[in-house]
Amino acid sequence: MNETILTPQELIDRFTTTFGDSVSDPKIQIRAEGVKKIQNFNIWMTITRESLKPAISMLKEITYPHLSVISGWDVGEELRMQYIFSIYFGERHGEYMVILTVPLKKDDLVLPTISDLIPGALFTEREKQEMFGVTIQDIPDGRRLFLPEDFPEGVYPLRKDETGVPDSMIKHLWQVKRPTDRPAPPVTEKEEEPKADPEEKKVKREEKTGENPPSEEKKPEAEVKSDE
């Protein structure tokens, strides 16, 4: 593993030189965050399914990548799986996000597991199987992660086509009324506190704040003039 920090463009050049036409749409997105507007970089590349594992292996040779998640979305005729990594983690102002997008036709939703390269990828790979219907080849543990075992086969919650969640499975909570055969939940009545005397509250407030207003001085009695 080479610890030399590549610039975003150098990293893209290494991918395009190594994988040629298997890499497309490279893009560098600059983010300036915080008051000082310190720049951070997102590096986007679209790669083929066949180049996925070799690309991750090369990323490991550059510096060990931390996998954030494998995300995905339904764009109509295909699904797009995004492998989101951070590299140069811990380097001051040097961390990059590297996003590898793999497009998949809906009649060929198969991806190789990368858990042999990045063990932590197993959980997010399991999620892609149950939420999108993507088959992960050679996955060491293919059990469902979020959906119950009795969830219908062929229904994928994050798909936007006919395989998505049907209307018959959607429960509109605003339409559901409280069952009439259940007792009403107990309600504990709050005891009313005795109302404090206004003058007493004033004295406590003055004691708390340290205020000690001067007492009213007794006004001198009006002089009475006698008629002499």
Buried (B, 14 or more C-beta within 10 A) or exposed (E): EEEEBBEBEEBBEBBBEEBEEBBEEBEBEEEEEEEEEEEBBBBBBBBBBEBBBEBBEBBBEBBEBBBBEBBBEBEEEBBBBBBBBBBBEEEEEEBBBBBBBBBBEBEEBEBBBBBEBBEEBBEBBBBBBBBBBBEBEEBEEBEEBEBEEEEEEEBBBBBEEEBEEEEEEEEEEEEEEEEEEEEEEEEEEEEEEEEEEEEEEEEEEEEEEEEEEEEEEEEEEEEEEEEE
